[in-house]
Amino acid sequence: EIISYDRPGLLAKIGLVFAKRQLNLEQAKIATLGQRVEDVFILSNKDKQRLSDEEAKALTQDLLEALNVC
């Protein structure tokens, strides 16, 4: 789940991180409420398995960096 302020290229940056990590997007719910974005993504790894804790932590770090949060 990603909650952020809307800005140009937000979904593109998120998508690039998913591609870099070779993740499959199984489902997505994209909601924009004014300037607020609430996006939920259901992902699997390249083997079509649920992400391990290690994969999820690495993904979180990559997303924070890509979105200039940290």
Secondary structure, DSSP 8 states (H G I E B T S, - for coil): -EEEE--TTHHHHHHHHHHHTT-EEEEEEEEEETTEEEEEEEEE-TTS----HHHHHHHHHHHHHHTT--
